[in-house]
């Protein structure tokens, strides 16, 4: 299950954003500054059988990406 929670301004979450790895212009999502984001190859994504993924679409180039949550 994916839990979606609204970020309230009173929480003062310091964040930055993840750019599209293909076009470099699209803003895929925001993330807390302390979290790391990494791009992996398409082949590696297809071999990973997990249910902790969501799909994001770049608003600029329309490429789709899996966002996978890991403990690393």
C-alpha positions in Angstrom: 0.0 0.0 0.0 1.2 3.5 -0.8 0.3 6.0 1.9 -0.1 9.6 0.7 0.1 12.4 3.3 -0.2 16.1 2.7 2.8 18.1 3.7 1.7 20.9 6.0 3.7 24.1 5.9 4.0 24.0 9.7 6.2 20.9 9.3 9.0 23.0 7.7 10.2 20.1 5.5 13.3 21.3 3.6 13.1 19.8 0.2 14.6 19.8 -3.3 13.4 18.1 -6.5 14.3 15.3 -8.8 14.8 16.2 -12.5 13.9 14.0 -15.4 17.0 11.9 -16.3 16.1 11.9 -20.0 15.4 15.6 -20.8 16.8 17.2 -17.7 14.0 19.8 -17.8 11.0 18.1 -16.2 10.5 18.1 -12.5 9.4 14.6 -11.6 8.9 15.0 -7.8 10.1 16.7 -4.7 12.0 14.9 -2.0 13.3 15.8 1.5 16.9 17.1 1.3 18.2 14.2 3.4 16.9 11.6 1.0 18.9 10.3 -2.0 17.6 9.6 -5.5 19.4 7.5 -8.0 18.7 6.6 -11.7 19.1 3.0 -12.7 18.9 1.3 -16.1 15.6 0.0 -17.5 16.9 -3.6 -17.5 17.6 -3.5 -13.8 14.1 -2.2 -13.1 12.5 -5.0 -15.0 14.3 -7.7 -13.1 13.3 -6.3 -9.6 10.1 -7.9 -8.5 8.8 -5.6 -5.8 5.5 -4.0 -5.1 6.9 -0.8 -3.7 6.9 1.2 -6.9 4.9 4.1 -8.3 5.0 5.5 -11.8 5.7 9.2 -12.6 5.5 10.8 -16.0 7.8 13.7 -16.9 5.6 16.8 -17.7 8.1 17.9 -20.4 9.1 14.8 -22.4 6.3 12.4 -21.3 8.8 9.6 -20.4 7.6 7.3 -17.6 9.6 6.3 -14.6 9.3 3.9 -11.7 10.0 5.4 -8.3 11.0 2.5 -6.0 11.4 2.8 -2.3 14.5 1.0 -0.8 16.3 0.9 2.5 19.6 2.2 1.0 
